[in-house]
Amino acid sequence: MRDRIKVLFLASDPFRDRAPLRLDDEVRAIEHAMRRGRACDRVELAAYFAARTRDLQDALLLHDPQVVHFAGHGDDSGVLYLSDEHGRPRPVGKDALGKLFGILSEWIKVVILNGCDTLPTVDVLGEVVDYAIGMNRPLGDASAIVFAEAFYGALGMGQTVQASFDLAVHQLELAGNAGSAIPVLRIRPGVDPAVPLVAGPTLPPPPRRERAARALGRRTSPATR
């Protein structure tokens, strides 16, 4: 458990000419959700848009994030799509990503691939980082934003990664979204899912009079209703 964590939001949409993703809306929803949390002063968000293959390693080394959130495109062959120097789609294979995150797993604990068909990559990452989250089928923009907002809202409240994932899936169900079966969580063997990623706020002890009243089973003031 850490006193502070950083979330690195990596966005890449090299296919935006066909159907642009709502990446601005997604990062905005994450930021607002984190601000509402009790642990908001312990969670930092950094955003990196139009990520290219040459930027990925530099961004991870520069920000030292504990959580990496990728928003973009993937496919069921196990690749993520970043951009090359000319803005064209450049596939990055699951094995290359597994090696990169394995090298940096000392501080990167959670990787979220909020893109279509990212399960093959998540299966690889789940062996090298504590938590890997992805999608086993295409997930629409609106559903991806609902999931991300609910996940980071729970994480900012001091919930565990497992509980945050479960609550985000349940939020999709509450919204009547058929995509609730799409998100997948992989936990690296040996990791205790009951340990929160970020420490919650430390509350001051109650006043002496209140502690005494609790011990005696009495209220310290008359009931108002």
C-alpha positions as CSV (number, residue, x, y, z in Angstrom):
1,M,0.0,0.0,0.0
2,R,1.3,3.5,-0.9
3,D,0.6,6.9,0.5
4,R,0.4,8.4,-3.0
5,I,-0.2,7.0,-6.4
6,K,0.0,8.4,-9.9
7,V,-2.3,7.4,-12.8
8,L,-0.9,7.8,-16.3
9,F,-3.6,8.2,-19.0
10,L,-2.2,7.2,-22.4
11,A,-4.5,8.0,-25.3
12,S,-4.0,7.0,-28.9
13,D,-6.5,7.2,-31.7
14,P,-4.7,6.7,-35.1
15,F,-8.1,5.8,-36.7
16,R,-9.7,9.1,-35.7
17,D,-10.4,10.0,-39.3
18,R,-13.0,7.1,-39.5
19,A,-14.7,7.2,-36.1
20,P,-12.9,9.3,-33.4
21,L,-13.0,8.1,-29.8
22,R,-14.2,10.3,-27.0
23,L,-10.8,10.4,-25.3
24,D,-11.3,13.9,-23.9
25,D,-14.6,12.8,-22.2
26,E,-12.9,9.7,-20.8
27,V,-10.0,11.5,-19.1
28,R,-12.4,14.2,-17.9
29,A,-14.6,11.6,-16.3
30,I,-11.6,10.0,-14.6
31,E,-10.4,13.3,-13.2
32,H,-13.8,14.2,-11.8
33,A,-14.2,10.8,-10.3
34,M,-10.8,11.0,-8.6
35,R,-11.5,14.5,-7.2
36,R,-14.7,13.2,-5.4
37,G,-12.8,10.5,-3.5
38,R,-11.8,10.7,0.1
39,A,-8.2,9.9,-1.0
40,C,-8.2,12.6,-3.7
41,D,-5.1,14.3,-2.3
42,R,-3.2,11.0,-2.6
43,V,-4.1,10.3,-6.3
44,E,-2.5,12.2,-9.1
45,L,-3.5,12.1,-12.8
46,A,-1.2,12.7,-15.7
47,A,-2.5,12.6,-19.3
48,Y,-0.5,11.9,-22.5
49,F,-2.4,12.3,-25.8
50,A,-1.6,11.1,-29.3
51,A,0.9,8.6,-27.9
52,R,3.4,7.3,-30.4
53,T,5.4,4.1,-30.2
54,R,8.5,6.2,-29.5
55,D,6.7,8.0,-26.7
56,L,5.6,5.0,-24.7
57,Q,8.7,4.0,-22.9
58,D,9.7,7.7,-22.3
59,A,6.3,8.5,-20.8
60,L,6.5,5.5,-18.4
61,L,10.0,6.5,-17.2
62,L,9.2,10.2,-16.9
63,H,6.0,9.8,-14.8
64,D,6.8,6.7,-12.7
65,P,3.1,5.8,-12.6
66,Q,1.6,3.1,-10.4
67,V,-1.4,2.8,-12.7
68,V,-1.3,3.0,-16.5
69,H,-4.6,3.5,-18.3
70,F,-4.5,3.0,-22.1
71,A,-7.5,4.4,-24.0
72,G,-7.5,3.5,-27.7
73,H,-7.7,0.6,-30.1
74,G,-6.7,-3.0,-29.8
75,D,-7.6,-6.3,-31.6
76,D,-8.0,-9.9,-30.8
77,S,-4.6,-10.8,-32.2
78,G,-3.0,-9.2,-29.1
79,V,-1.9,-5.8,-30.3
80,L,-2.5,-2.2,-29.3
81,Y,-2.5,0.6,-31.9
82,L,-0.3,3.6,-31.3
83,S,0.9,6.1,-33.9
84,D,4.1,6.3,-35.8
85,E,5.9,9.6,-36.6
86,H,3.5,10.4,-39.3
87,G,0.3,9.7,-37.3
88,R,-0.4,6.4,-39.0
89,P,-1.5,3.3,-37.0
90,R,1.4,1.3,-35.7
91,P,0.6,-2.1,-34.0
92,V,2.5,-3.0,-30.8
93,G,2.4,-6.7,-29.9
94,K,1.5,-8.2,-26.6
95,D,4.9,-9.8,-26.1
96,A,6.7,-6.5,-26.5
97,L,4.3,-4.9,-24.1
98,G,4.7,-7.8,-21.6
99,K,8.5,-7.3,-21.6
100,L,8.2,-3.5,-21.2
101,F,5.8,-3.7,-18.2
102,G,7.7,-6.6,-16.7
103,I,10.9,-4.5,-16.6
104,L,9.0,-1.6,-15.0
105,S,6.8,-3.7,-12.7
106,E,8.7,-2.6,-9.6
107,W,6.5,0.5,-9.6
108,I,3.7,-0.1,-12.2
109,K,1.1,-2.2,-10.3
110,V,-2.0,-1.8,-12.5
111,V,-2.5,-1.7,-16.2
112,I,-5.9,-0.9,-17.7
113,L,-6.4,-1.4,-21.4
114,N,-9.7,0.4,-22.1
115,G,-10.0,-0.6,-25.7
116,C,-11.6,-3.3,-27.9
117,D,-10.5,-6.9,-27.8
118,T,-7.5,-6.4,-25.4
119,L,-7.9,-9.7,-23.6
120,P,-4.9,-11.5,-25.2
121,T,-2.7,-8.6,-24.1
122,V,-4.2,-8.6,-20.6
123,D,-3.4,-12.3,-20.3
124,V,0.2,-11.6,-20.9
125,L,0.4,-8.5,-18.6
126,G,-1.4,-10.4,-15.8
127,E,1.8,-12.5,-15.5
128,V,4.1,-9.5,-14.9
129,V,2.1,-6.7,-13.1
130,D,-0.1,-7.1,-10.1
131,Y,-3.4,-6.3,-11.9
132,A,-4.3,-6.2,-15.5
133,I,-7.7,-5.1,-16.8
134,G,-9.0,-5.3,-20.3
135,M,-12.0,-6.1,-22.6
136,N,-12.8,-9.5,-24.1
137,R,-15.0,-7.9,-26.8
138,P,-15.6,-4.5,-28.3
139,L,-16.9,-2.0,-25.8
140,G,-18.6,1.2,-26.9
141,D,-17.3,4.7,-26.1
142,A,-20.1,5.5,-23.6
143,S,-19.7,2.2,-21.8
144,A,-15.9,2.6,-21.6
145,I,-16.4,6.0,-20.0
146,V,-18.9,4.7,-17.5
147,F,-16.6,1.9,-16.5
148,A,-13.5,4.2,-16.1
149,E,-15.4,6.7,-14.1
150,A,-16.8,4.1,-11.7
151,F,-13.5,2.3,-11.3
152,Y,-11.4,5.4,-10.5
153,G,-14.2,6.8,-8.3
154,A,-14.0,3.7,-6.2
155,L,-10.2,3.7,-6.2
156,G,-10.2,7.3,-5.1
157,M,-12.4,6.3,-2.2
158,G,-9.7,3.9,-1.0
159,Q,-11.3,0.7,-2.3
160,T,-9.1,-2.2,-3.5
161,V,-8.4,-2.8,-7.2
162,Q,-10.7,-5.9,-7.0
163,A,-13.5,-4.0,-5.4
164,S,-13.1,-1.0,-7.7
165,F,-13.3,-3.4,-10.7
166,D,-16.4,-5.1,-9.3
167,L,-18.1,-1.8,-8.6
168,A,-17.3,-0.6,-12.2
169,V,-18.8,-3.7,-13.7
170,H,-21.9,-3.3,-11.4
171,Q,-22.2,0.3,-12.6
172,L,-22.5,-1.0,-16.1
173,E,-25.3,-3.3,-15.0
174,L,-27.1,-0.5,-13.1
175,A,-27.0,1.5,-16.3
176,G,-28.6,-1.4,-18.1
177,N,-25.6,-1.8,-20.3
178,A,-25.1,-5.1,-22.1
179,G,-21.3,-4.6,-21.8
180,S,-21.1,-5.6,-18.2
181,A,-19.7,-9.0,-19.1
182,I,-16.9,-7.5,-21.3
183,P,-14.4,-6.2,-18.7
184,V,-11.9,-8.8,-17.4
185,L,-9.5,-8.6,-14.5
186,R,-6.3,-10.7,-14.2
187,I,-4.5,-10.8,-10.8
188,R,-0.8,-11.9,-10.8
189,P,-0.3,-15.1,-8.7
190,G,0.8,-14.2,-5.1
191,V,-0.9,-10.8,-5.0
192,D,-3.3,-10.2,-2.1
193,P,-6.4,-8.5,-3.6
194,A,-7.5,-7.4,-0.2
195,V,-4.7,-4.9,0.1
196,P,-5.7,-1.4,-1.2
197,L,-3.5,0.3,-3.7
198,V,-3.6,3.7,-1.9
199,A,-3.9,4.4,1.8
200,G,-7.1,5.9,2.8
201,P,-7.3,9.2,4.8
202,T,-6.3,9.0,8.5
203,L,-9.2,10.1,10.6
204,P,-8.5,11.8,14.0
205,P,-9.5,9.9,17.1
206,P,-12.8,10.9,18.6
207,P,-12.9,13.3,21.6
208,R,-12.4,11.8,25.0
209,R,-16.1,12.5,26.0
210,E,-17.4,10.7,22.9
211,R,-15.2,7.7,23.5
212,A,-16.4,7.5,27.1
213,A,-20.0,7.8,26.0
214,R,-19.5,5.0,23.5
215,A,-18.0,2.8,26.1
216,L,-21.1,3.4,28.3
217,G,-23.5,2.9,25.4
218,R,-25.0,6.4,25.8
219,R,-25.4,9.3,23.4
220,T,-23.5,12.5,24.1
221,S,-26.4,14.7,23.1
222,P,-30.2,14.3,22.9
223,A,-31.6,12.7,19.8
224,T,-33.1,15.1,17.3
225,R,-35.6,12.7,15.7
